[in-house]
Structures are given as structure tokens and as C-alpha cells.
Amino acid sequence: MYAVVKTGGKQYKVARGSLFKVEKIPGPVGGTITLSEVLMVSDDGEVKLGQPTLSGAAVDCEIVEQARAKKIIVFKMKRRKSYRKKLGHRQSLTTLKVKDIKPG
């Protein structure tokens, strides 16, 4: 059984017991969260599609870790104009473990 959920503007294919990283969701480590924007659920070949989401479907997850990704460098430059700009960015991430998938 697997599901496709939407969070943080991205879509993730998840199965029971799987770990996945999403953009930061507030909450303590060890806490639970319910993702209600479920786009699709597949159970033993039976596929349910939402338009755009399935009503009543949910994915229960446990927060495993609150962390930050590696730093990326954003460098802008215009030649012969003495223009240089260097920025860094670290995205905050939440690691989730899927506990249960409830089909709608």
C-alpha cells in the first residue's frame, strides 16, 4: 500500500514505514502529524485518485528529526561591471516516518 501526498508545494510517494524529508513542519521530535492532502492511494492494485485530493484520506506520520540541509551558495556576477553578490542558504527540513495510511 502506498500513497502520494502533497506538502510544502511538493509531492511525495510514501509507503507504511518509509522515511522521507519535507520542508519544515513545526512540532517536537517524537510527535505525530497528519497529512490530509492525499492525492492518490493504491492498495493491492486498487487505485483511488483524488480530484485534486481524496476526501477522508490521511497519512499519519511521526516526526523523527528536525534538521537543516547542506548550505548552497548563490553567486551572481556581471562581467566588467564590478558587480558580485554571494549568498548562502540552508533549508530547514523535517524527517517523517509513515505510521499509517488511511484510504478515503
Secondary structure, DSSP 8 states (H G I E B T S, - for coil): -EEEEEETTEEEEEETT-EEEEE-----TT-EEEE--EEEEEETTEEEE-SSS-TT-EEEEEEEEEEE---EEEEEEETTTTEEEEEEE--EEEEEEEEEEE--
